Structures are given as structure tokens and as C-alpha cells.
């Protein structure tokens, strides 16, 4: 049961021993990168191999995912349509965002991909931001919301699940969460005016999933990263916004988290806070640590079985709709 709360990555162009171990352990998903495939044909092959590996175990359903945003965040070049950064797409408007979403859906679905970790719906409100920038549709929250809805609707109409990220907003940070833990001291009124409207729009567009940010929002939960904050996930995302889909963590190996606590403790705290599926994209030892810590938390009663069943039920709903 604990393994089902993970989506994992692995090295190389074939399903290696590490990947096989995690798939047979029962992880819900796999995320692929350029280290796994750089062409459409190679992606289709390795994604099919992942699904075949899952079929070797009883009831072996699995989703295969990728970060394919356009611009500089793409894993594939050969056999794929080249797409500009989302800032340029946003300047062209919602119709262009819908067109791009449709292109992504056709190309990813035909390569056996079930979930795309896109679009970024952060508002590009800080020119000093080292990680979002041109990945955002706009510096205008309303433009981000309109383009996000168009992109999400087109991608999901093509049978690929979308993921709006990074909740509740990574656009105004000046620290890269891959390297350290960003903190924002904005009042909640500012968050509701700027950061949250694109996520509200994505929720109303029935986006399949939302990814949390490894960012501390002092006005919501002082000192606690959003990925591990029940106030952020259950309070704002679930209760205030009404989101009912799958909540993914950003990768738990990013230094904003890995540099402050072990992967196992981070995994337990994120699930306790309301995350449904944990991204651990690189190291097998950290994937094992997370599964062991989650299993121990379940056995001890620290992590209620009902919380885990709630998370896996949400993953199942997404897989039933978008898994192939």
C-alpha cells in the first residue's frame, strides 16, 4: 500500500533493475526524462516497457508521466513539434494555448504517456525569479488563468491528464527550490488576488492533478513548506478552492526538502498534509526510504489508513480516466 503513494524516476533507456524493483513494489507511476528517451519513438518504446513490467504483477496498473511544458522544459526533440516557451504562447492568447495543448495531447498519447506535468500556472510576477520566468504564460494573473484553462482542456480532451503547478504559487520567489527553500511573506489577500486565480480556474476546468510548491507561505502556515502544510493543501486547495483531484508533491529530492530532512520523513509529512502521490525522481535508495517510512507510519498508526485509502482512491480515479 505504501508504494502506491509514489511516482518514481530511473536512469537509462530501458527498464533497469531499479525501475523493475519499484514497479513490482507497486508504485502508482513512473516519470520519464531525457535520460530515458529523447525521441518520440524511444519514448513510446520505454513507456510501453514500463506498462508491460507492471502487468507482470497482479493488478499491475501504472501511469507513465513526463515533464513536457514547451520552451526549455521538454525532454524530447526528435519526432516532436517544437513549441515556444509558455510566455510567448501566453502573449498569443488562449487560442494558441489550446492549440499547443492539443498538439501535446496527440504526440504524448501516441507515445503511451498518460500524464503531462504541465502547465505551469504560476504568475511571472518577479523578474528575479530563477526557476519560473518564461515557463509562465504571463505576468498577468487573468491571462495565466485563461491560457491555463485552454491548455488543460485541450490536453485532457486528447486523453492526457494535466497537472497545474506549483501550488499555491512559485512565481514571486527569488530562490530556486531545487537549491534551497524559498519563503514568501505576502498577505493572504495578495495570494488570493494574484497567485490563486489560475489555480481556481484550473480547478473549475477539472484539471486532473495539481502539484505543490516547496515554498513557505508565511501568511498561511509560518515556517512550513506548502508540500507539507495541511493548512495549504486541505485548508486552501481542498476546502477553499474545492479541488478534488490528485495532489502531487514536487520532487522530494530537491534541496528545498532533501537539504532539510530525510526523504522518509518528508514523504510521511507530505502524505499527512494531504498530498496523494510523491515524486521521487532519481535515487533508488531514497525511493526505498520513502516506502519504508510510509509503511512504518501506517503500522504505527501515525499515518491513518483512511488517509492512504483516500489518496489511492484519487489516483485510481485519474488512472481510470487517463490510463491506457
N, C-alpha and C positions, 0 to 999 in steps of 0.2 A: 504493500500500500504506500509506503514512504517513497519508493522510487517513482511512483506515478506523479509526484509533485515536481518532477524535474524535466527540463528540456536541455539537452547536452550537446556539446560540440566535440569533435575529434579531429585528429590530423590525417592528412593524406587522401588520395583519390579513390580509396577502396574502403570497405567496411572492415576496419582493423580489429585486433583483439580487444582493445579498449572500448570501441564502439559496440562490438558484439556483447561484451560483458554488461554494458549499461542497457542495451536494448533487451537482452534476455532478463535483466533485473526488473524490467517493466516500466522504464521511463516513458512518459507520455509523448515526448517529442525529441526531435533532433534538429539542430540548426547547422546549416552548411555555410561555408565561407570560400574565399578564393583558394585557400589551401586544399579544398576538396574538389573544386571544379571551377574552370574559368570559361567554359563554353556551354552553350545550350545543350548540346549533345551529351557532354560529360555530366552535366547536372542531372539530366533525365536518367542517365545510367546509374549514378550513385544514389539518387533518390529512390529509384526502383529497388536497388540492392538493400537499402535501409528497410523498405517495406517488406521485402522478401525475408530479411532476417527476422523481423518482428513476427512474421507468420510461422516461424519455426517454434514459437512458444504458444501455449494455449491462449486463445483470445487476444492474440498479439496485434492490437490496433496501435498505430502510431501516426503522428503528424510530422511532416517534414517542412521546415521553415527556412527562411533566408532573410537577410537584411538587403533589400533591393529598393533604394529610395530614388535613384536617379542622381545625376551630378557626380560628385566624388564618392558617394557611398553606393557603389554597385560592386558585386562580386564577379559579374560575368561581362565579358565584352563580345566574344565571338558568337555569332548567331543570335544576338540580341539587338534590339533597337537602341541606339544611343539617345539618351534623354538628358536635357539640360538640368542644372540644379533647380530645386523647387522655387528658389527666389525668382528665377526667370519664368518658370511656369506660372507662379502666382501673379506676376506682372501682366501676364497674358490673360488671366481670368479663369473663372470656374470651368468654362467650356474646355479650355486646354487641359486643366487638371483632370477632367473627366476623360478626355481622350487618352492621356497618359495612363490613367488607371485602367482603362480598357486594354491598352497595349500590354501593360504589365500582366494583366489577368490572362490574356491569351498566351503569352510567352511562358509565364511561370506554370500555369495549369498544364500546358503541354509538356512541361519538364517534370511533372509529378510533384510540384510544390503545392502545399495546402494552405500555407500561411506566409504572408509577407509582413515583416516588422516595419511597416510604413502605413500611413505617412507621419512625418514629424509635424505635430500641430503646436509646437512651441512658437511663441511670438518673438520675432527677432528684434527685441527692444533694447539690446545692449550691444553697441558696436565693438566692445572689447571682449565679447563672448568668444572663447577659443574653440568651442565644440559645436555650436548650433549654426549661427550665421546663415550662409546661403542654403542650408538644409531646410530652413523655414520658408513658408510661402510668402511671408510679408512681415513688415513692422507694424502693420495694421491688424488688430485682432479680428475685425469683421471680415477682412479679406482672407485671413488664415481659416476662419470658420467656413466661409463659402467654398473655398478651394478644397478644404478637407472633406466636406460632405460630398462634393462632386467626385473626388478621387476615391473615397471609400465606397460610394455607391457603385461606381463603375467596376472597381476591383472585385467587390463581393458579388456583383451581378455576373461576373465571369467565374464564379465559384472558387475564388481565393480569399481567405479570411484576411482582413486588415487589422492593423494594430496602431492605435493612436498613441503617440508618445511625445514627451516624457512627463507624466502627471505628477504634480499639478502645474508644471511649467518649468522648463530649463532655460528659457530664452534670455533671462536677465542676469544670468550668472556671469562672473568673470574668472571662474575656476573650472577646469576640466575635471569632471568626476571620474574620468579614467585615472587621474593622477592624485586627486585629493578631494575632500568633502566640501562642496560649496554650501554657503549659507545665505539665505535671503531674509531680510528683516522687514519686508513690505507689510503694511497693514492688510488685514483680510479684505478690506474694501477695494484695495488696489488689485489683489488677486482676483476678486470677483469681476472687476471691470476689464482687466487685461488678459490674465493667464487662463482663467476658467472658461470663457465663452467658446473657444474652439473645442474644448472637451465636452461642453454641453451640447454643441451642435453635432459632434461625433456620436455622442450617446443617443441623441434623437434620430440619427441616421442608422442606428442599430449596428454600430461598429462591433465586430466580434470580440475584440480584445483591446485593452489599454495597458501600456507599460508605465511602471512607476519610475520616478527620478530618484537618484541618490543625492538628494538635495535636502537640507534642513530648511523648513519654512517656520521661522520663529513664531509667527503670529498664530500658527495652527498647533504646533507641538514643539516647543522650545527644546533644541538640542537633539532631536530625534530625526534621522533621515526619513523621508517620505516612504521609502520602501519598507520601513519597519515601524511605521506610525499607524496605529489603529484609528487615531483621530483623522488622519489624512484619508486612509483607504475606506474604512467603514463609515466614518463621520461625513467627510466631504464627498468622496466619489460615490459611495453606495447610497447614503441617505439624502444628501443634498442634491446630487446630480441624478440619482436614480439609475445608475449603471448596473446592469445585471449580467454582463458577460464575463469573460475570463480576464483576470488581472495578472499580468506578467511582471516579474521583477526585471529591472535591467540586470546585466550580468553581475553576479556576486563576486566575480574575480577582479572587478575594477577596484582601484586603490581606495576610492572613497569608502568602500566596505572592507575589502581584504586587508587594508592597511590599519584598520581599527579593531577588527575582531576576526576570529576564525570563521571559516566557511560554514562549519556545522552550526555554530551559534547564530550566525547570520541567517541561515536557512530556517531555523526554528522560529526566530523572531519575526521574519518576514511572513511566514505562514500564520503565526499567531496574530499578526496585524491585519491579515485579510488577503494577502497575495495568494493566488491559486496555483501558479506554476513558476518555478525558479529557473532562471537562465544561468547555467554554469558551462561556459563555452569552450574551455581549454583543457584543464588538467584532470586526469582520471582520479588522482588522489583526493582532490577537492570534491569531486562528484561522489566518491565513496564516503568521504567525511560527512557530506550533507545527508546522504541516505542513512548512515549510521546514527547521526544526531537526531534526525526526524523519527527514526524507528524507536530510539531510546525515549524521546519526548512523548511519543504515543504510549509506550509501555508504562512509563511512569505516571501518566495522566497529566503531565504538564501541557501537552497538546491534545485537546479534546478530539476524540474520534469523530464527533459531529462536524468539527471544523474541516477535517480532512475529507470527509464524505461530501461536504458542501463544495469544496474545491474541485474534487474529481468529477462531481456531477456537472459542474460548469464546463470543465474540459471536455466531458463526454458530449454535451450539447453542441459545442463548437465542432468536434470531430464528426458528429453525425451529419452536420450541415455541410462541412467543407472537406472532410477527409475523403480520400479516394484510395 
